[in-house]
Amino acid sequence: MRPTRRIPVLVATSLCAAVLALAACSPSTPAVTTPASAGSSPGAVGAAASTSPKPSASPSPRPIAARCDKVAKPFDAKKIDLTGPWAGDDDGIYYLRQIGSVLWWNGMSDRAGAPATLGREWNNVARGNIKDLAIDVEWADVPRGGILGGGTMNLKIQDDGTGNVRITKVSETGSGFGNTIWTPCKPG
């Protein structure tokens, strides 16, 4: 019995199995073609490449950064509750938190893009005071995005025409805010 030869064979076998297991876990592993060794036929390379995984007939859907489908949120002028996710007409998603008459938010660009792009074009925070159906907001972009603007806005809480609430921009100062209408939504 030669233990010195069994250990390398065992290690090599285990290493091979680990590499194959990792390769099987990766859905985008490219086919690896190795050059033909001396004395083998040119068809051997093609045969090895033909056994590599092939893409499935129906690729899985591209992940979306922050899918947010419009939802009904009844408008009640006597009881304003703005807490929750909101979709902007600028393709952003805004997470609002209302505490009494104070409104806070975090807004992020590219909700329909890839997860890695969420908030990378622009990303802002805001604080506003709610009085009746008006909100006076002070906002600023934060460094996650590529834009560093800021300013103030006057917003209006209103019925969207179907009995649901929406927020619309009335006026603004500062570097310019791209969104004009916020609609309640549900992340999916």
N, C-alpha and C positions, 0 to 999 in steps of 0.2 A: 504494500500500500504506500502511495506517495502523497502525503498530505500537501506538499509544496505545490503540486500540480492541481489539486482539487480546489484550493482556495482561489487561484487566479481564474479558473473556469467558472466557479461559483460567482465570483465578483463580476466577471464579464457577462454572465447570463443575467444576473440581477440588474446590472447597468443597462443592458439591452432591453430588458422588460420594462424598466422605468422610462427609458427614452420612448419606447413604443406607446406606453400608457399616456405619457405627456402629449405625444403627437396625436393620439386619438382624441384627446380632450380639446384640442384646438380646432374650431370650426374653419379657420382660415389658413390652415397649414398648407403651404405651397407644395407641389410635387417636387421631390428631390430626385434629380437625375445624376447618377455618378458616371464618370467616364468608364468606358469598357476597359477591362483589364487586358493585358497582353494575351493574345491567343484566343480571345472570345470573339464571337461574331458581332458585327455592327447591330444586328437585330436584338441583341441582348439588352442594350440600353433602352431601346424602344419598348421592349417587353416589360422591363422594370418600371418604366414610366407609366405604362398603361394600367398597372395595378394600383396606382395611387388613387386616393379618394377623389371622386368626381362631385361637382357641386350638385345639390339637390335640384329637382325640377322646379320647385317653388321656393325661392329664397325667403327666409324669415323677414318680416317687416323691419324697416329701419327704426331703431328706438327713437322716441321723441323726447325732447328735453323736459317739457312740462305740459303735456296734453291737458287742455282745460276746456271742457264742453260747457256751453251755455246752460244755465239752470234757472228755473223759476225762483225768484226771491220776491215775494209780494211787497209792493210799495205801501208803506203806512206812514204818512206824514207825522203822526202823533208818536210813533215808536220807531225811531231810526236805529237799525243795527247793521253796521257795515262790515263787521268782522268776517273774514273769510277770503278765499281766493277770487280774484277778479281778472278778466281778460281785457287787455287794452287793444284799441284799434291800431296800435303800433307794433303788433305781434309780440307784445310783452305780457308777462304775468306779474300781477301785483298781489302781494299778501298783505291784507289790511287787518289792523287790530284797533278796535274802538274801545276805549275805556272812558265811560261817561261821555263828556263832550270833546274828548281829545282823540284824534285819529293818528295812528302811526302806520307806515307802510315800508315795504321793501319791494321795489320793482326791478325786474330783470328782463333783458332783451332775448329775442329769438326762442320763444317758447315752443315753436314748431320745428326747431332745428335739432341737431344731435345734442345729447346731454352735455358733452364737453363745451358746447358753445353757449349754454345758458348764462346770461348775464355778462358775456365777454365783450359785446359791442358797447352796451351801457348797463349800468346798475345803479339804482338810486335809492335813497331813503328819504322819508318825509315825515313831518309832523304838522298836523293841522288842528284847528279849532272849529268845532261844529256849532253853528248858531242857527236855529230854525232849520231851513233846508239849504244853507250855505256852508261852505268849508273854506277857510282861509288857510292855505298850505305854504309852508316853507320847505323846500327840497334841495338836495345836493346829490350829485353823482359821487360814487365811491370808486376807489381804484381797481376793483375787479374788472370793470369795463374799461374801454379805451377812451371814453369821453369824461371830462371832469368839468361839468357845468353846474349851475345852480340858479335858484331864483325863488320867486313866489308865484302862487296861482290862486285864483278865485274859482271855486268849483260849485256846482249846483247839484243837489240831490233831487231827482225827479222821477216821475212815472215814465216808463219807456213807450207808452201808448198801448201796452197790452196788460197793464196792471202790475208790472214788475218794476223794481227799482233799477236805476242806472245813475251814474255820475257823469256830468259833462263839464268840460272846461269852459269858463266864461271869459277869463282874461289871465294874463301872465306878465311877469317882468323877468329880467335876467337873460341867461344865455339861450333860452328857448327849450320848451318841453314838447316832445313829439306827439304825445298822446292827447286825444280830445274826448274820447268816450270810454268809460269803464263799465263792464258788464259782469255780473256775478257768474261764476263758473265752478265746475267741479273737476279737480284733477283726476285723470284717468290712468 
